[in-house]
Amino acid sequence: MKIACYLYPGFTSLDLIAPITVWQFVPGVQFEFIAAKKGPVDTDTGLAMSATHTYADASSAPDVVFVPGGATPTYEALSDQALLDSIAKSSTHAKWVSSVCTGSLLLGAAGLLQGYRAASHWFARDLLSEFGAMPDDARVVIDRNRATGGGVTAGMDFALHMAGQWGGEPAGKLIELIVEYAPQPPFKTGRPELADAETLATARQVIEPLMPAALAQQAGARLKHRRAAHPA
């Protein structure tokens, strides 16, 4: 099981750490951490993750392609054509193409979600339609070989679902117990439909400048232009 994880400056560290914490228990798993160049890649927390492969030497046919999300740096990465091209190339022969949070926007911008249902962070979810995807508000969405998770903390749920896909329900149950996954949210406001109006309004004010919709819309327009110029 070779899992190709894409890194780019400023991505959300938990989007990567949560899934690989689960997947480390998958028998025979191998991780490739891919970036523009090898070495440390800073995340949103300042914690650096180390890239082991570049776009040039990454495996051409990994079992799984995985893309984490984030806030402004992820939206800025929507214009990084080298990153998008590498994600698309790795996904050509992958058994699974996946993401957590706004990583699905990057999958979309790479042309990998047209006609697929997909999840994302709740604030960004509707932007998936810019790339021909069908936004889905489920915490984990599996549509054929596309698997996407919701915002940030959904990475653990997503990873456990995938472990169950690969090894069956017993494998998923075992890992869930090993990592003691038994969440008890203290305030129960983790989704917009659960939050009170004041909390939701404040959250929107905080998030809006961090997730600039215009950058996603521009990426969607570029994708449509490329498709028109190079029809399949």
N, C-alpha and C positions, 0 to 999 in steps of 0.2 A: 504494500500500500504506500505509494509515493504521493505526497501531498505538496503541491506547489503553492506557497504562500507569498503573496505580493506585498512588498513594503514600499512606502513612499513617505516623504517627509511630512510629519505632523499627523499621521493617521492615529486613530484611537487605540491605545495600547491594549485595553481590555478586549476589543474586538478580535485581537489575535490571541492574547493570552488565554482567554476562556476556552476557545475551541481546542487549542493545542494542549491545554491541561487535561481535557477529556481524551483527546486522540492519542496522547502518549501511551495509553493503555491498550490501544489497538495492536494486536500481534503483528510484528513485522513492519510497523509503520516507519517511514522515512520522511523527514521534512526537508524541503528546499525553501530557503528564505531568499526571495528574488527581489533585486532592486537594480537601479541604473548602474550602480557600482557596488562592489563588495565592501563590507565594513559596516560601521554603525549608522543606523538611520534613526533620527530623533522622532519621538512620538509626541502626542498631545500632552503627556504628563512630564516630558523631559527625560523619561526613561528611554534609553537607546536600545534598539533591537539590532542584531547583527545580521546583515545579508551574507549568505553563503554562496550565492550565485548571481550572475548578471543576466541581463536579457539574452546575451549571446550564448552563454553556456548552460542555461536552464534546460531541463529535460523537455524533449519535444512531445512526449506523450505521457504526462503524469496521470495517475489515477484520478486525482482530484485537483482542481484549481480553486483556490480560495482567496478572496479579496476582502480585507477589512475596510471599514468606513471611517467617518470622522466628520468634522465640521468644515470650516473654511478651507483647510488644506486639501480635503477631498474634492471640494467643488473646484478648486484651482487645478487639481490633477485631471479634471475632465478635459482640459486642453492639452494635456501631455500626451501627444500622439505616440511617442515611443513606448510609454507605459501601456497605453490602450492596445497598440499593435502587438506587444508581447503577451498581454493577457489573451487577446484573440488567437494568437498563434498557439499558445499553450493549450487553449481550450479546444482546438480543432480535433484532437484525438483523445481528449480526456473523457473518462467515464462520467465524471461529475463536474459541473461548473457551479460555483457557489460563492456566497458572500454573507456578510452580516452588516446590519445598519445601512448607511449610505454607500457601502461598497457595491450595492446593487446598481447605483447610478453609474459607477465605473463599468460594471458589466454591460449596462445598457448602452453607454457611450462607445463601448468596444463592439457594439452590434450583436450582442449575444442574448438579448432578451426579447427580441421582436416576436410577438405572438405568445409569449409566456406570461403566466401569472408570477408575480414577484412581491416580496415584502421589502420594507425599508423602515427607517426611523419614522415615526408617525408624522413629524413635521415635513418630511421630504417625500412621503409616500406618493402623493399625486404626481410628482415630477417624473415618475417612471413612465408615464404615458408619453413624455417627450421622446422616448426611445422606442415606442411601439410596444411597450410592455403593458400588462394589465395589473394595476395596483391591487394588492390584496392586504387586508388589515390583520391577517392571521400572524401569530408570533413566529411561526415557521411555515414556509410555503415550499412544497415540493411539486414541481410540474415537470414530468418526464425526468430529464437528467439535470434540471436546474433546481438548485436548493438555495433558498434565501431566508435570512433571519431578520427580525425586527431590530429595534434600536439597542445598541450597547449590551445590556444584560441578557438580551435574547441569545447571545452567542453560546451560552451554556446549554440552553434548551435545543438550539440548532445543532450543536455538536453531538448531543446525546441522541437526537433523532437520527443523525447520520450514522452514528455508531450502530444503532439498531438496524438501519438499512443495510449496512455492510455485514454485520455479524448476527443479525436476528435479534429478537426481543431479549433473549437471555443475556446477550452481550451488553445491550443497552442497560438492562436492569443492574447488571454487575457493576458497570462503570458508574452508574448513578449512585450506587451505594458506596463505592470506593471513594468518590469525591464528596460524599455526604451532601448531595444536592437535595436540600429540603428548605427552599426559600420561605421566609416569613416576613414580607415587607411591612415595616412598622406603621406606615401611613396609608398604604393602599391607594396611592394616587399615581401609580406607575404607567397608566395609559390615559389618554385624554378623556375617554368616556367614563373613567372612574374619578377624575379630579373634579373638585368644586370649581365654579366659574372663576373665582378670583385667582386661584392657583394656576388654572389653565391660561388665563389672560396674561399673567406675569411670565409664565413659561414661554409663551409666544413672543413676548417682548424681548426676553433674553436670547431666544434662539434665532429670531429673524435675522439679525445682522451677522450671525455666525454661519448661517446656511443661505447664502445669496442665491435665490431662485434664478436670477438672470444668467448666472454662469451655467446652470443646468440647461436652461432654455437655449442658450447659445450652443452648447454641446449637442443638443438635440437637432438644432438647425444644421450644424456641420455634418452630423451623421446622415441626415436626409439628403444633403448636397452630395456627399460621397456615394450614397446609394443611387442617386439619380445619374451621377457621372459614370458609375460602374455597376450597372444593373446585373443581378445574378443570372 
